[in-house]
Amino acid sequence: MSLQTPYLLFLGDAPDALAAKVAQGIRDWRPGISVGQFRLPGCKADMGLPDMTIGEAVAAGAKTLVIGVANRGGVISESWKAVLVEALAAGMDLAAGLHNLLRDEPDLVAAAKEHGRKLHDVRVPSVKYPIGDGKRRAGKRILAVGTDCSCGKMYTALALEKEMRARGMKADFRATGQTGILITGDGVPLDAVVADFMAGAVETITPEAADDHWDVVEGQGSLFHPSFSGVTMALIHGSQADNLILCHEPTRTHMRGLPHFQVPTLEALHEMVMPLARIVNPDVRVSGISVNTAAMGEDEAQGYLAGIEEAMGMPATDPYRFGVAKLVEAL
């Protein structure tokens, strides 16, 4: 990708921090690349970066305004337009990973053309992917799967890659969503790929490799989420994972965006995912558990993780809070 840095992270009118998970991921995994944040009135998200106007951001060196919001349906809100046009007029490019494309908004296209700026739609597949065939291939693969959406699958995969590389292991993070692509500059926007080609797309980004090489695949959606289970199934079959990491956020009262659905247990996820994963790799195993304990105190988090380890018989950690050493050792 040819995105110019540094970024100004646009948080819009995000109702909570999770709605700005794109901005959060960039801030956490590419620290120092963003000069500040822009928030509209009523925004409930805060990345801890300086709040800036468009003019202040340009003066600080910002080259690209990145829409850091991941709202339901991936829509460019009309209430954002004035700021986006102002950014283009001030000399910044725009980048977004929404389903609603920047290039399909006539006013943004006109402003970009007038001011000689670029519109970057990250969630547009740039490769013609094949249909998956499920053939066994050399190399090793690890996939994060979750009880719900937005529960830590990307953070888990990024933390695993970092720890594995620090130990001298051959490992590559494989981005499958807009945030991962904005962080690494490569990957496949899997939920924007035509359904018949999703598994093939995952096979393409996790090709045959040396026996000691690991592809660490970013998970998406959840098998239990009625809205987004399809992309999870494609990842399970396309990755042909050797190892699975179960991801969970224990303080939620319902599934993300679906108050009429309860979050399943880790035990239920284990029982559900294994038969599906064995279809393409009979030797697959669950090797650890990742828990997002951000809403817990230190002692509560440690106690919860210890209980999970005893109940499930495998290592459990919060990758961002406590690291993933035990998960890597379990491989």
Residue frames relative to the residue before (quaternion, step in Angstrom):
aa qw qx qy qz dx dy dz
M 1.0000 0.0000 0.0000 0.0000 0.00 0.00 0.00
S 0.3251 -0.7672 0.5288 0.1613 3.56 -1.15 0.60
L 0.2246 0.7855 -0.5434 0.1929 3.58 0.98 0.77
Q 0.3353 -0.7294 0.5619 0.1995 3.53 -0.95 0.92
T 0.1712 -0.7708 0.6076 0.0862 3.54 -1.03 0.82
P 0.5507 -0.0782 -0.8195 -0.1376 1.54 -2.41 0.75
Y 0.5241 -0.6477 0.4805 0.2735 3.52 -1.41 0.27
L 0.1983 -0.6414 0.7049 0.2291 3.46 -1.49 0.18
L 0.2659 -0.7841 0.5429 0.1405 3.59 -0.65 1.12
F 0.2228 -0.7837 0.5731 0.0878 3.54 -0.66 1.19
L 0.1517 -0.8195 0.5507 0.0459 3.58 -0.55 1.21
G 0.3185 -0.7943 0.4727 0.2105 3.57 1.31 -0.10
D 0.6878 -0.4140 0.3598 0.4754 3.53 -0.91 -1.03
A 0.0753 0.8429 -0.5272 0.0766 3.58 1.07 0.79
P 0.4050 -0.7543 0.4644 0.2264 3.62 -0.73 1.03
D 0.7875 0.0078 -0.0093 0.6162 3.59 1.24 -0.37
A 0.7117 -0.4651 0.3120 0.4240 3.56 -1.30 0.24
L 0.6405 0.5485 -0.3338 0.4212 3.59 1.00 -0.78
A 0.6196 0.5460 -0.3424 0.4480 3.58 1.13 -0.60
A 0.7096 0.3789 -0.2405 0.5432 3.57 1.27 -0.33
K 0.2014 0.8385 -0.4897 0.1285 3.56 1.12 0.66
V 0.5634 0.5776 -0.4000 0.4348 3.60 1.14 -0.45
A 0.6707 0.4805 -0.2867 0.4869 3.57 0.90 -0.95
Q 0.6389 0.5391 -0.3263 0.4413 3.58 0.98 -0.85
G 0.6652 0.5102 -0.3062 0.4509 3.57 0.93 -0.88
I 0.6477 0.5079 -0.3173 0.4710 3.58 0.97 -0.84
R 0.6650 0.5099 -0.3113 0.4481 3.56 0.90 -0.92
D 0.7186 0.4680 -0.2609 0.4433 3.57 0.88 -0.92
W 0.8018 0.3288 -0.1526 0.4751 3.59 0.92 -0.87
R 0.7412 0.2044 -0.2088 0.6044 3.59 1.27 -0.03
P 0.0307 -0.8401 0.5415 -0.0035 3.57 0.65 1.11
G 0.7757 0.3415 -0.2567 0.4645 3.53 -1.02 0.81
I 0.6253 0.5633 -0.3528 0.4090 3.59 1.20 -0.23
S 0.7106 0.3942 -0.2455 0.5287 3.60 1.26 -0.23
V 0.3653 -0.7596 0.4985 0.2026 3.58 -0.80 1.02
G 0.8066 -0.1377 0.1231 0.5615 3.59 1.12 -0.53
Q 0.4030 -0.6834 0.5509 0.2588 3.53 -1.36 -0.20
F 0.2105 -0.7398 0.6241 0.1377 3.54 -1.27 0.54
R 0.0261 -0.8115 0.5827 -0.0346 3.58 -0.68 1.14
L 0.3667 -0.7050 0.5663 0.2186 3.53 -1.04 0.87
P 0.6579 -0.4862 0.3724 0.4382 3.61 -1.20 0.32
G 0.7831 0.3066 -0.2438 0.4830 3.56 -0.95 0.92
C 0.4609 0.6801 -0.4554 0.3430 3.60 1.24 -0.09
K 0.2262 -0.7988 0.5485 0.0993 3.57 -0.84 1.01
A 0.5962 0.5512 -0.3654 0.4551 3.60 1.27 0.05
D 0.0051 0.7869 -0.6165 0.0273 3.57 -1.13 0.67
M 0.2457 -0.7972 0.5403 0.1108 3.56 -0.62 1.16
G 0.5032 -0.6620 0.4210 0.3625 3.57 1.26 -0.03
L 0.5182 0.6094 -0.4195 0.4291 3.56 1.27 0.37
P 0.6359 -0.5214 0.3759 0.4271 3.62 -1.15 0.33
D 0.3804 -0.6814 0.5729 0.2506 3.57 -1.01 0.83
M 0.0174 -0.8266 0.5597 -0.0555 3.56 -0.71 1.11
T 0.4187 -0.6122 0.5951 0.3093 3.50 -1.31 0.40
I 0.6751 -0.4615 0.3603 0.4489 3.56 -1.26 0.16
G 0.6616 0.5155 -0.3077 0.4494 3.58 0.91 -0.89
E 0.6570 0.5050 -0.3115 0.4650 3.58 0.96 -0.83
A 0.6470 0.5238 -0.3202 0.4522 3.57 1.02 -0.81
V 0.6454 0.5060 -0.3184 0.4755 3.59 0.96 -0.85
A 0.6503 0.5143 -0.3137 0.4629 3.58 0.97 -0.83
A 0.6814 0.4690 -0.2777 0.4885 3.59 1.16 -0.63
G 0.6466 -0.5729 0.2970 0.4068 3.58 1.30 0.05
A 0.3882 0.7388 -0.4826 0.2655 3.61 1.22 0.05
K 0.2056 -0.7993 0.5592 0.0783 3.57 -0.92 0.99
T 0.8014 0.1450 -0.0536 0.5779 3.59 1.13 -0.64
L 0.2570 -0.7158 0.6258 0.1731 3.55 -0.99 0.87
V 0.1389 -0.7950 0.5889 0.0428 3.57 -0.64 1.17
I 0.3498 -0.7100 0.5696 0.2216 3.57 -0.78 1.01
G 0.1562 -0.8474 0.5064 0.0336 3.53 -0.28 1.31
V 0.5394 0.6235 -0.3861 0.4138 3.58 1.29 0.26
A 0.1031 -0.7663 0.6314 0.0584 3.56 -1.04 0.83
N 0.0034 0.8374 -0.5455 0.0343 3.57 0.31 1.24
R 0.6494 -0.5174 0.3761 0.4112 3.57 -1.25 0.37
G 0.7948 0.2324 -0.2091 0.5202 3.56 -0.67 1.13
G 0.3414 -0.7822 0.4696 0.2262 3.59 1.26 -0.20
V 0.3102 0.7881 -0.4677 0.2527 3.55 0.88 0.99
I 0.3600 -0.6823 0.5899 0.2385 3.56 -1.10 0.76
S 0.3034 -0.7918 0.5056 0.1595 3.56 -0.38 1.23
E 0.5433 -0.6192 0.4603 0.3311 3.55 -1.09 0.75
S 0.6213 0.5627 -0.3401 0.4263 3.58 1.13 -0.61
W 0.6298 0.5325 -0.3336 0.4567 3.59 1.26 -0.26
K 0.5286 0.7203 -0.3842 0.2326 3.53 1.12 -0.77
A 0.6470 0.5372 -0.3439 0.4178 3.61 0.83 -0.91
V 0.6678 0.4918 -0.2988 0.4721 3.59 0.97 -0.85
L 0.6551 0.5189 -0.3187 0.4472 3.58 0.94 -0.86
V 0.6536 0.4913 -0.3066 0.4872 3.57 0.97 -0.84
E 0.6322 0.5336 -0.3311 0.4538 3.60 0.99 -0.79
A 0.6386 0.5291 -0.3218 0.4569 3.58 1.02 -0.82
L 0.6462 0.5088 -0.3141 0.4742 3.59 0.98 -0.85
A 0.6697 0.5064 -0.2956 0.4556 3.56 0.93 -0.91
A 0.6838 0.4843 -0.2790 0.4690 3.57 1.13 -0.65
G 0.6482 -0.5653 0.3071 0.4073 3.59 1.27 -0.02
M 0.5581 0.5894 -0.4041 0.4217 3.59 1.23 0.27
D 0.4158 -0.6309 0.5848 0.2952 3.54 -1.28 0.48
L 0.3195 -0.7116 0.5819 0.2302 3.56 -1.33 0.20
A 0.0299 -0.7775 0.6278 0.0187 3.56 -1.12 0.75
A 0.0687 0.7947 -0.5978 0.0792 3.57 -0.98 0.87
G 0.2404 -0.7610 0.5842 0.1479 3.52 -1.25 0.52
L 0.3631 0.7572 -0.4636 0.2827 3.55 1.16 0.61
H 0.5820 -0.5517 0.4552 0.3870 3.57 -1.25 0.37
N 0.6482 0.4571 -0.2845 0.5384 3.58 1.11 -0.76
L 0.2546 -0.8389 0.4641 0.1267 3.59 -0.18 1.27
L 0.5646 -0.5858 0.4709 0.3411 3.52 -1.17 0.69
R 0.6800 0.5252 -0.2868 0.4236 3.56 0.94 -0.90
D 0.6625 0.4911 -0.3042 0.4768 3.58 1.28 -0.24
E 0.5937 0.5439 -0.3623 0.4695 3.57 1.30 0.11
P 0.3805 -0.7784 0.4447 0.2271 3.63 -0.19 1.23
D 0.6665 0.5063 -0.3224 0.4422 3.60 0.93 -0.77
L 0.6577 0.4863 -0.3116 0.4836 3.59 1.08 -0.69
V 0.6195 0.5349 -0.3345 0.4671 3.58 1.04 -0.77
A 0.6668 0.5046 -0.2994 0.4594 3.58 0.93 -0.91
A 0.6681 0.4977 -0.3018 0.4636 3.58 0.96 -0.86
A 0.6381 0.5226 -0.3270 0.4613 3.58 1.01 -0.79
K 0.6587 0.5034 -0.3036 0.4697 3.57 0.97 -0.86
E 0.6573 0.5304 -0.3120 0.4351 3.58 0.91 -0.92
H 0.7939 0.3183 -0.1473 0.4967 3.56 0.94 -0.91
G 0.4984 -0.7010 0.4053 0.3098 3.59 1.25 0.24
R 0.4733 0.6722 -0.4368 0.3652 3.57 1.07 0.74
K 0.4366 -0.7018 0.5093 0.2399 3.58 -1.31 0.29
L 0.2428 -0.7235 0.6282 0.1515 3.53 -1.26 0.64
H 0.1185 -0.8091 0.5749 0.0293 3.58 -0.63 1.13
D 0.0872 -0.7783 0.6213 0.0229 3.58 -0.56 1.18
V 0.2576 -0.8110 0.5102 0.1247 3.56 -0.17 1.32
R 0.7122 0.4654 -0.2562 0.4589 3.58 1.05 -0.74
V 0.5179 0.5842 -0.4514 0.4321 3.56 0.89 0.95
P 0.3921 -0.7245 0.5051 0.2575 3.63 -0.54 1.06
S 0.2094 -0.7997 0.5547 0.0950 3.56 -0.88 0.97
V 0.6894 0.4196 -0.2530 0.5335 3.57 1.33 0.02
K 0.3768 -0.6842 0.5685 0.2580 3.57 -1.13 0.65
Y 0.1799 -0.8392 0.5087 0.0682 3.55 -0.18 1.31
P 0.4595 -0.6714 0.5033 0.2913 3.59 -1.17 0.58
I 0.5543 -0.5224 0.4980 0.4146 3.54 -1.34 -0.01
G 0.5018 -0.6678 0.4571 0.3055 3.58 -0.89 0.88
D 0.2081 -0.7978 0.5547 0.1123 3.56 -1.11 0.70
G 0.4241 -0.7557 0.4297 0.2539 3.61 1.24 -0.11
K 0.4015 0.7217 -0.4840 0.2895 3.61 1.21 0.24
R 0.5132 -0.6453 0.4675 0.3189 3.56 -1.00 0.84
R 0.0388 -0.7941 0.6064 -0.0104 3.56 -1.05 0.81
A 0.5865 -0.6058 0.4194 0.3362 3.54 -1.18 0.68
G 0.6188 0.5137 -0.4255 0.4150 3.54 -1.29 0.41
K 0.3662 -0.7222 0.5451 0.2173 3.54 -1.31 0.22
R 0.1021 -0.8028 0.5871 0.0214 3.55 -1.13 0.70
I 0.1012 -0.7729 0.6249 0.0432 3.50 -1.09 0.83
L 0.1101 -0.8109 0.5746 0.0079 3.57 -0.87 1.00
A 0.3019 -0.7235 0.5933 0.1829 3.55 -1.05 0.84
V 0.0192 -0.7800 0.6254 -0.0111 3.58 -0.85 1.00
G 0.2125 -0.8359 0.5015 0.0679 3.59 -0.97 0.80
T 0.5520 -0.5809 0.4834 0.3525 3.51 -1.34 0.31
D 0.7920 0.0795 -0.0219 0.6049 3.59 1.25 -0.42
C 0.6074 -0.4983 0.4462 0.4286 3.55 -1.33 -0.05
S 0.8537 0.1771 -0.0943 0.4807 3.57 -1.30 0.33
C 0.4512 0.6908 -0.4559 0.3337 3.57 0.82 0.97
G 0.7487 -0.4313 0.2172 0.4541 3.61 1.23 0.26
K 0.3600 0.7627 -0.4831 0.2353 3.61 1.18 0.25
M 0.6708 0.4849 -0.3051 0.4710 3.61 0.92 -0.84
Y 0.6479 0.5140 -0.3202 0.4620 3.58 0.92 -0.89
T 0.6280 0.5427 -0.3301 0.4496 3.56 1.01 -0.82
A 0.6893 0.4824 -0.2827 0.4607 3.58 0.84 -0.98
L 0.6602 0.4996 -0.3124 0.4658 3.61 0.93 -0.84
A 0.6550 0.5050 -0.3106 0.4685 3.58 0.99 -0.81
L 0.6276 0.5310 -0.3319 0.4625 3.59 1.03 -0.76
E 0.6548 0.5072 -0.3228 0.4581 3.59 0.86 -0.92
K 0.6606 0.5200 -0.3121 0.4426 3.59 0.88 -0.92
E 0.6902 0.4717 -0.2776 0.4734 3.58 0.89 -0.93
M 0.6517 0.5190 -0.3214 0.4502 3.59 0.94 -0.83
R 0.6631 0.4929 -0.3074 0.4720 3.57 0.95 -0.84
A 0.6246 0.5435 -0.3383 0.4473 3.59 1.04 -0.75
R 0.6932 0.4503 -0.2602 0.4990 3.57 1.19 -0.55
G 0.5732 -0.6218 0.3658 0.3886 3.57 1.29 0.11
M 0.4619 0.6702 -0.4546 0.3617 3.57 1.24 0.29
K 0.4511 -0.6517 0.5334 0.2955 3.57 -1.20 0.53
A 0.2177 0.7852 -0.5420 0.2057 3.57 -0.39 1.21
D 0.0447 -0.7860 0.6166 0.0044 3.55 -1.08 0.82
F 0.3783 -0.6953 0.5715 0.2165 3.55 -0.93 1.00
R 0.1476 -0.7842 0.5993 0.0641 3.57 -0.89 0.97
A 0.2613 -0.8005 0.5267 0.1162 3.55 -0.31 1.31
T 0.0799 -0.8081 0.5832 0.0219 3.56 -0.98 0.88
G 0.7405 0.3189 -0.2133 0.5518 3.59 1.27 0.20
Q 0.7265 -0.4828 0.2684 0.4088 3.53 -1.26 0.35
T 0.6560 0.5117 -0.3337 0.4432 3.60 0.93 -0.79
G 0.6559 0.5101 -0.3125 0.4604 3.57 0.91 -0.88
I 0.6478 0.5104 -0.3165 0.4687 3.57 1.02 -0.78
L 0.6573 0.4978 -0.3142 0.4706 3.61 0.97 -0.80
I 0.6486 0.5108 -0.3159 0.4675 3.59 1.11 -0.64
T 0.8123 0.3024 -0.1326 0.4808 3.60 0.79 -1.01
G 0.4276 -0.7149 0.4560 0.3133 3.59 1.17 -0.49
D 0.7621 0.2602 -0.1690 0.5683 3.60 1.23 0.19
G 0.4554 0.6825 -0.5008 0.2754 3.57 -1.27 0.33
V 0.4383 -0.6652 0.5301 0.2905 3.55 -1.31 -0.26
P 0.3395 -0.7150 0.5659 0.2309 3.63 -0.88 0.89
L 0.2138 -0.8749 0.4127 0.1358 3.52 0.54 1.27
D 0.7003 0.4752 -0.3016 0.4392 3.59 0.91 -0.78
A 0.6467 0.4746 -0.3311 0.4968 3.59 1.29 0.07
V 0.5231 0.6083 -0.4140 0.4301 3.59 1.32 0.09
V 0.5605 -0.5864 0.4592 0.3620 3.60 -1.05 0.77
A 0.6192 -0.6311 0.3207 0.3398 3.56 -0.81 1.09
D 0.6629 0.5298 -0.3165 0.4240 3.61 0.88 -0.87
F 0.7489 0.4031 -0.2022 0.4856 3.59 1.17 -0.53
M 0.4138 0.7344 -0.4650 0.2706 3.61 1.24 0.02
A 0.6753 0.4780 -0.3083 0.4695 3.61 0.80 -0.91
G 0.6422 0.5205 -0.3188 0.4637 3.58 1.03 -0.76
A 0.6153 0.5411 -0.3435 0.4589 3.57 1.09 -0.69
V 0.6564 0.4950 -0.3083 0.4786 3.58 1.00 -0.82
E 0.6175 0.5246 -0.3447 0.4739 3.58 1.02 -0.72
T 0.6448 0.5472 -0.3182 0.4284 3.59 1.00 -0.83
I 0.7470 0.3881 -0.2330 0.4868 3.61 0.91 -0.85
T 0.7149 0.3152 -0.2486 0.5724 3.60 1.29 0.04
P 0.0562 0.8648 -0.4973 0.0410 3.60 0.73 1.04
E 0.7165 -0.3878 0.3393 0.4703 3.53 -1.35 0.01
A 0.0135 0.8073 -0.5857 0.0709 3.57 -0.92 0.93
A 0.7057 -0.4136 0.3408 0.4634 3.55 -1.34 -0.05
D 0.6414 -0.5739 0.3524 0.3676 3.56 -1.12 0.68
D 0.7429 0.3913 -0.2247 0.4944 3.60 1.10 -0.62
H 0.5394 0.6105 -0.4121 0.4081 3.60 1.23 0.31
W 0.2000 -0.7827 0.5833 0.0848 3.56 -1.02 0.94
D 0.1777 -0.7019 0.6772 0.1310 3.52 -1.09 0.85
V 0.1673 -0.7814 0.5973 0.0683 3.56 -0.69 1.13
V 0.1524 -0.8607 0.4849 0.0281 3.54 -0.09 1.36
E 0.4191 -0.6995 0.5307 0.2310 3.54 -0.88 1.05
G 0.3364 -0.7530 0.5326 0.1904 3.57 -0.82 0.98
Q 0.1493 -0.7657 0.6192 0.0895 3.56 -1.32 0.35
G 0.8551 0.1774 -0.1104 0.4745 3.54 -1.22 0.57
S 0.3000 -0.7140 0.5857 0.2391 3.54 -1.18 -0.66
L 0.5518 -0.6120 0.4537 0.3395 3.57 -1.05 0.74
F 0.7051 0.4669 -0.2543 0.4692 3.58 1.16 -0.59
H 0.6051 0.5701 -0.3598 0.4234 3.60 1.23 -0.18
P 0.4195 -0.7493 0.4480 0.2486 3.62 -0.44 1.16
S 0.6740 0.5105 -0.3018 0.4404 3.58 1.12 -0.60
F 0.8488 0.2064 -0.0266 0.4860 3.58 0.90 -0.94
S 0.3244 0.7788 -0.4896 0.2203 3.59 1.12 0.49
G 0.5830 0.6276 -0.3705 0.3592 3.60 1.09 -0.64
V 0.6694 0.4961 -0.3040 0.4619 3.57 0.94 -0.86
T 0.6143 0.5441 -0.3454 0.4554 3.60 1.11 -0.63
M 0.6475 0.5176 -0.3172 0.4607 3.58 0.95 -0.85
A 0.6412 0.5229 -0.3251 0.4580 3.58 0.98 -0.81
L 0.6477 0.5138 -0.3147 0.4664 3.59 1.03 -0.75
I 0.6436 0.5287 -0.3250 0.4480 3.56 0.96 -0.85
H 0.7456 0.3966 -0.2307 0.4833 3.57 0.82 -0.95
G 0.6790 0.4977 -0.3062 0.4444 3.60 0.98 -0.73
S 0.6831 0.4923 -0.2995 0.4487 3.59 0.99 -0.74
Q 0.1703 -0.8023 0.5493 0.1602 3.57 1.15 -0.64
A 0.0572 0.8806 -0.4685 0.0429 3.53 1.07 0.89
D 0.3675 -0.6875 0.5853 0.2229 3.51 -1.21 0.73
N 0.7933 0.1183 -0.0327 0.5963 3.55 1.12 -0.77
L 0.1746 -0.7654 0.6124 0.0927 3.53 -1.11 0.77
I 0.1673 -0.7318 0.6487 0.1249 3.55 -1.19 0.67
L 0.2852 -0.7585 0.5644 0.1573 3.57 -0.74 1.06
C 0.1404 -0.8100 0.5681 0.0380 3.58 -0.81 1.05
H 0.0077 0.8224 -0.5617 0.0898 3.56 -0.95 0.94
E 0.1385 -0.7346 0.6547 0.1123 3.55 -1.24 0.61
P 0.2577 -0.8626 0.4175 0.1234 3.60 -0.07 1.30
T 0.6726 0.5333 -0.3123 0.4069 3.63 1.13 -0.32
R 0.5004 0.6689 -0.4290 0.3437 3.60 1.21 -0.03
T 0.3700 -0.7331 0.5328 0.2042 3.53 -1.10 0.77
H 0.7899 0.0204 -0.0238 0.6124 3.58 1.25 -0.29
M 0.6508 -0.5136 0.3794 0.4108 3.57 -1.28 0.24
R 0.6452 -0.5638 0.3608 0.3684 3.54 -1.13 0.75
G 0.8482 0.1072 -0.1195 0.5047 3.56 -0.67 1.18
L 0.7362 0.3621 -0.2058 0.5334 3.60 1.27 -0.12
P 0.1516 -0.8370 0.5193 0.0828 3.62 0.21 1.20
H 0.6555 0.5063 -0.3147 0.4636 3.59 1.22 -0.31
F 0.6877 0.4057 -0.2923 0.5264 3.62 1.26 0.22
Q 0.3435 -0.7355 0.5493 0.1983 3.57 -0.85 0.97
V 0.5099 -0.6127 0.5009 0.3372 3.56 -1.21 0.53
P 0.4076 -0.7236 0.4946 0.2561 3.62 -0.78 0.94
T 0.5594 -0.5941 0.4563 0.3547 3.56 -1.26 0.25
L 0.6340 -0.5030 0.4175 0.4132 3.55 -1.30 0.24
E 0.6145 0.5505 -0.3440 0.4483 3.57 1.05 -0.73
A 0.6580 0.5047 -0.3087 0.4659 3.58 0.99 -0.83
L 0.6323 0.5240 -0.3284 0.4667 3.58 1.04 -0.77
H 0.6374 0.5294 -0.3229 0.4575 3.57 0.93 -0.89
E 0.6822 0.4945 -0.2798 0.4602 3.56 0.89 -0.96
M 0.6838 0.4948 -0.2821 0.4562 3.58 1.03 -0.77
V 0.7496 0.4620 -0.2449 0.4057 3.57 0.75 -1.07
M 0.6255 0.5973 -0.3600 0.3497 3.60 0.94 -0.76
P 0.6702 0.4749 -0.3351 0.4615 3.67 0.78 -0.80
L 0.6488 0.5164 -0.3204 0.4579 3.59 1.04 -0.73
A 0.6795 0.4865 -0.2888 0.4671 3.59 0.95 -0.87
R 0.6350 0.5463 -0.3337 0.4324 3.61 1.07 -0.67
I 0.5028 0.6473 -0.4353 0.3725 3.61 1.18 -0.34
V 0.7865 0.2879 -0.1497 0.5255 3.61 0.94 -0.85
N 0.7887 0.0921 -0.0744 0.6033 3.60 1.23 -0.28
P 0.2732 -0.8077 0.5005 0.1497 3.60 -0.09 1.26
D 0.6978 0.4848 -0.2659 0.4553 3.59 1.20 -0.49
V 0.3696 0.7519 -0.4806 0.2592 3.59 1.24 0.12
R 0.0051 0.7903 -0.6125 -0.0166 3.56 -1.16 0.56
V 0.4324 -0.6314 0.5675 0.3038 3.54 -1.28 0.41
S 0.1290 -0.8456 0.5167 0.0371 3.57 -0.57 1.12
G 0.8282 -0.0340 0.0151 0.5593 3.60 1.18 -0.07
I 0.3444 -0.7302 0.5635 0.1751 3.52 -1.37 0.24
S 0.1740 -0.7638 0.6176 0.0704 3.55 -1.01 0.95
V 0.0598 -0.8097 0.5836 -0.0121 3.56 -0.75 1.08
N 0.3072 -0.7226 0.5923 0.1806 3.55 -0.89 0.99
T 0.0374 -0.8362 0.5460 -0.0341 3.59 -0.25 1.31
A 0.2387 0.8241 -0.4919 0.1483 3.59 1.22 0.38
A 0.7127 0.4496 -0.2573 0.4729 3.60 1.07 -0.69
M 0.6368 0.5195 -0.3179 0.4729 3.60 1.30 0.08
G 0.5055 -0.5993 0.5212 0.3372 3.53 -1.28 0.43
E 0.7168 -0.4686 0.3021 0.4187 3.58 -1.27 0.35
D 0.7097 0.4517 -0.2726 0.4669 3.61 0.73 -1.02
E 0.6373 0.5289 -0.3238 0.4575 3.57 1.00 -0.83
A 0.6567 0.5151 -0.3072 0.4571 3.58 0.98 -0.89
Q 0.6695 0.4949 -0.3045 0.4627 3.57 0.87 -0.92
G 0.6574 0.5095 -0.3112 0.4598 3.57 0.99 -0.81
Y 0.6422 0.5221 -0.3213 0.4602 3.56 1.00 -0.82
L 0.6620 0.5085 -0.3051 0.4585 3.58 0.90 -0.91
A 0.6408 0.5179 -0.3289 0.4615 3.58 0.98 -0.81
G 0.6516 0.5162 -0.3119 0.4600 3.57 1.01 -0.79
I 0.6394 0.5205 -0.3173 0.4686 3.57 1.04 -0.81
E 0.6427 0.5240 -0.3274 0.4529 3.59 0.94 -0.85
E 0.6705 0.4899 -0.3009 0.4689 3.58 0.95 -0.85
A 0.6952 0.4867 -0.2819 0.4477 3.57 0.92 -0.89
M 0.7773 0.3662 -0.1737 0.4813 3.57 0.94 -0.92
G 0.3698 -0.7642 0.4630 0.2549 3.60 1.22 -0.33
M 0.6921 0.3836 -0.2960 0.5350 3.57 1.06 0.73
P 0.6411 -0.5564 0.3545 0.3921 3.61 -1.16 0.45
A 0.0631 -0.7808 0.6214 0.0140 3.54 -1.14 0.76
T 0.0907 0.7934 -0.5948 0.0921 3.56 -1.02 0.82
D 0.3642 -0.6214 0.6173 0.3165 3.51 -1.40 0.06
P 0.3917 -0.7767 0.4329 0.2362 3.62 -0.23 1.23
Y 0.7149 0.4544 -0.2682 0.4588 3.58 0.91 -0.87
R 0.7215 0.4514 -0.2364 0.4688 3.55 1.09 -0.73
F 0.8314 0.1877 -0.0482 0.5208 3.54 0.88 -0.97
G 0.5532 -0.6287 0.3942 0.3787 3.61 1.23 0.05
V 0.4002 -0.7336 0.5114 0.2005 3.54 -1.31 0.27
A 0.2243 0.8116 -0.5164 0.1561 3.58 1.18 0.43
K 0.6924 0.4846 -0.2919 0.4479 3.59 0.86 -0.91
L 0.6216 0.5295 -0.3469 0.4614 3.60 1.13 -0.57
V 0.6559 0.4963 -0.3068 0.4789 3.57 1.01 -0.82
E 0.6393 0.5204 -0.3300 0.4601 3.57 0.96 -0.81
A 0.6404 0.5386 -0.3230 0.4422 3.60 1.07 -0.69
L 0.5628 0.5970 -0.3931 0.4150 3.61 1.19 -0.39
